[in-house]
Amino acid sequence: MQWPTGVLDILSRLEGAGFEAWAVGGCVRDTLMGRIPSDWDVCTRALPAEMKAALQGLRIIETGLPHGTLTVLSPQPVEVTTYRVDGDYSDHRRPDNVRFVPDLVEDLSRRDFTMNAMAMHPERPLCDPFGGRADIEAKLVRCVGAPEHRFREDALRMLRCLRFAAQLDFAVEEGTARALEKAWPTLFHVSRERIGAEYLKLIVGPGAGRVIKQFHTQVDAISPIREDMEPHILDALPREPGVRMGYLLKNADCLPGLRLPNRLIRRVRTLLDLRSRPLPDSPYALKRLLSQVGEEAVRDLCALPEGQALMPMLEDLLSAGACFSLRDLALRGSDLDALGLQGPAVGKTLRALLDEVMAGRLPNQREALLEAALSLRSGPDSQG
């Protein structure tokens, strides 16, 4: 495998100062799965002050030094953490305190899932005390130790469990699944922002349909799911949160509570509204819909089973350069200013011309539009 030079430098500095150090967590999992890790974490026997001394000269951010963590910019950020075990989790999210320990296996024992509880080193065998490699080969998400304890510590782990199962297309180990179903109500001790972020990663995973079908009751408590949701349909959709939520959700009532980005909320609301309407039955009706909601929203609709019949008509219109927005018109507001139109009359006239073009009653040509604008100007309501 190809180790990042920055990670090798961190390991070398720590071990040169006499402190054992390993790469740990998700980077190990991804490496064993043949993936390129998106980020790297290192754990070490060195205490926080010893870490700082050993890594002196590197760019360091003291991100969580009381909990034994600092971030080295090497140039990619690498979190370096002292071996530790966690205290009680009174808020079901973060440990009230931590205790530094000298043993790597003790540190690994506090982690969430077996596939994330492994450590590797360029010169030593894989450290895998909980069978993470075997679980990866069996495509299983399994808690380290007693799942009831893991989920009681940090309730977000339950949603992370489903997210990993969906992203990796793994199954959830039976005991882990039972504990998750029992403990699910404690998830709502977690901030809605964190729930929303994990939820979005869950629904775009390649195995999302199967996972949501199996844990329908749990996911439905976050966002009410349509009764006719089909896993194979969900998994065939683009891996775009807006499209998948537009298919999954029963209604938009849950959106404010998920604390999602405003643009995404608007996109989902639009798609849910379109899903409830009759489909346009003519090119003119489709152009009017494009004018109202935009091409992105109509393409989202075409991705759903309800709207797939629209795709041929949409592609025909777009390939023919159909005019369905004011920016497509071969006329601008400045052209109407020259005709003496002012204020609201400019916008009103442009919209009337656009409707005539969309209906095919007027060519999208500047001279023809100017002539039509002159005709509209002479009407009794032309000044707004």
Long-range contacts (C-beta under 8 A, 24 or more apart in sequence): 1-31, 3-122, 4-40, 4-74, 4-76, 5-74, 6-72, 6-74, 6-75, 6-76, 6-78, 7-40, 7-42, 7-74, 7-78, 8-122, 9-58, 9-74, 10-42, 10-55, 10-58, 10-72, 10-74, 10-78, 10-80, 11-42, 11-121, 11-122, 13-54, 13-55, 13-58, 14-42, 14-44, 14-46, 14-51, 14-54, 14-55, 14-80, 16-54, 17-46, 17-50, 17-53, 17-54, 19-44, 19-45, 19-46, 19-50, 19-51, 19-54, 20-44, 20-45, 20-104, 21-45, 21-46, 21-80, 21-121, 22-104, 22-119, 22-120, 22-121, 22-124, 22-127, 23-119, 23-120, 23-121, 24-107, 24-108, 24-118, 24-119, 24-120, 25-111, 25-116, 25-118, 26-116, 28-116, 28-118, 28-119, 28-120, 28-126, 28-132, 29-115, 29-116, 29-118, 29-132, 29-136, 31-120, 32-118, 32-126, 32-133, 32-136, 33-136, 33-168, 39-76, 39-77, 39-78, 40-76, 40-78, 41-78, 41-79, 41-80, 41-81, 42-78, 42-79, 42-80, 42-81, 43-80, 43-81, 43-82, 43-83, 43-104, 43-107, 43-119, 44-80, 44-81, 44-82, 44-83, 45-82, 45-83, 45-102, 45-104, 46-82, 47-82, 47-100, 48-82, 51-80, 51-82, 55-80, 67-95, 67-98, 68-98, 68-100, 83-107, 84-110, 85-109, 85-110, 86-110, 86-153, 89-152, 89-153, 89-154, 91-189, 92-152, 92-153, 92-154, 92-155, 92-186, 92-189, 92-190, 93-154, 93-155, 93-156, 93-189, 93-190, 93-191, 94-154, 95-153, 105-129, 108-144, 109-144, 109-145, 110-144, 111-144, 112-143, 112-144, 112-150, 112-154, 112-157, 112-160, 112-161, 113-141, 113-142, 113-143, 113-144, 113-161, 113-164, 114-142, 114-143, 114-144, 115-141, 115-142, 115-164, 117-144, 135-173, 139-168, 139-169, 139-170, 139-171, 140-170, 140-171, 140-172, 140-173, 141-165, 141-168, 141-170, 141-171, 141-172, 141-173, 141-176, 142-173, 142-175, 142-176, 143-173, 143-175, 143-176, 143-179, 146-179, 147-175, 147-176, 147-178, 147-179, 147-180, 148-179, 148-182, 148-183, 150-179, 151-179, 151-180, 151-183, 151-186, 152-183, 152-186, 155-183, 155-186, 155-187, 155-188, 155-189, 155-190, 156-187, 156-190, 156-194, 156-195, 156-198, 158-183, 158-184, 158-187, 158-218, 159-187, 159-190, 159-195, 159-198, 159-199, 159-202, 160-198, 162-202, 162-211, 162-215, 162-218, 162-219, 163-198, 163-201, 163-202, 163-205, 165-205, 165-207, 165-211, 166-201, 166-202, 166-203, 166-205, 166-206, 166-207, 166-208, 166-210, 166-211, 166-212, 167-201, 167-202, 167-205, 167-206, 167-207, 168-205, 168-207, 169-205, 169-206, 169-207, 169-210, 170-207, 172-211, 172-214, 172-215, 177-214, 177-215, 180-215, 180-218, 181-215, 181-217, 181-218, 184-217, 184-218, 184-221, 187-221, 187-222, 191-259, 192-257, 192-258, 192-259, 193-259, 195-222, 195-258, 195-259, 196-258, 196-259, 196-260, 199-223, 199-258, 200-241, 200-260, 203-234, 203-241, 203-244, 203-245, 203-248, 204-239, 204-240, 204-241, 204-244, 205-239, 206-235, 206-239, 207-235, 208-234, 208-235, 208-244, 209-233, 209-234, 209-235, 210-235, 212-248, 222-254, 222-258, 223-248, 223-249, 223-254, 223-258, 224-249, 224-250, 224-251, 224-253, 224-254, 225-249, 225-250, 226-250, 233-305, 237-303, 237-304, 238-303, 240-300, 242-267, 242-268, 242-271, 242-300, 243-271, 243-300, 243-303, 243-304, 245-271, 246-271, 246-272, 246-275, 246-300, 246-301, 246-304, 247-304, 247-305, 267-296, 267-297, 267-300, 270-297, 270-300, 271-297, 271-300, 271-301, 271-304, 274-298, 274-300, 274-301, 274-307, 275-301, 275-304, 275-306, 275-307, 279-306, 279-307, 279-309, 279-310, 280-310, 280-313, 283-313, 283-316, 283-317, 283-322, 284-358, 284-359, 284-360, 286-310, 286-313, 286-314, 286-317, 287-317, 287-322, 287-323, 287-324, 287-358, 288-324, 288-355, 288-358, 290-317, 290-322, 290-324, 290-325, 291-324, 291-325, 291-354, 291-358, 294-325, 322-358, 323-354, 323-357, 323-358, 323-364, 324-354, 324-358, 325-354, 326-350, 326-351, 326-354, 328-354, 328-364, 329-353, 329-354, 329-357, 329-364, 329-369, 330-364, 330-365, 330-366, 330-369, 331-366, 331-369, 331-370, 331-373, 335-366, 335-369, 335-370, 335-373, 336-373, 339-370, 339-373, 339-374, 339-377, 340-377, 341-373, 341-377, 341-382, 342-383, 343-383, 343-384, 344-384, 345-377, 345-382, 345-383, 345-384, 348-384, 349-373, 349-376, 349-377, 349-382, 352-376
